[in-house]
Amino acid sequence: MRATDAITIRRAHPEEPGVLRVAALDSSRVPRSPLLVAEVHGQVRAVLSLDDGTAIGDPFFATQDLLALLRAHAAATRRPQTSLLGRLRLRPRSAF
């Protein structure tokens, strides 16, 4: 990968051909969804699970920087986990 190559980061489905291809090349299972992928020239090169942080990469390309980019993107877009009541800005009623 050259410094001028365009990189696309997007959400992906675990059964997409590109995700399955990277998992097979990496001799790994597809990580748990939801997934983020990094594509270079339209080919999936790295996959990151937003659920547990598991990552896989195409072993025929340097993917360490792509995985770091995916992790940074995931951290920047992560929503805080709140309960349904917190999202609705409701407070539980007291029994008294």
Secondary structure as UniProt FT lines:
FT   TURN            3..4
FT   STRAND          7..12
FT   TURN            14..15
FT   HELIX           17..25
FT   TURN            26..27
FT   STRAND          35..40
FT   TURN            41..42
FT   STRAND          43..49
FT   TURN            50..52
FT   STRAND          55..57
FT   TURN            59..60
FT   HELIX           64..77
FT   HELIX           84..87
FT   TURN            88..89
//
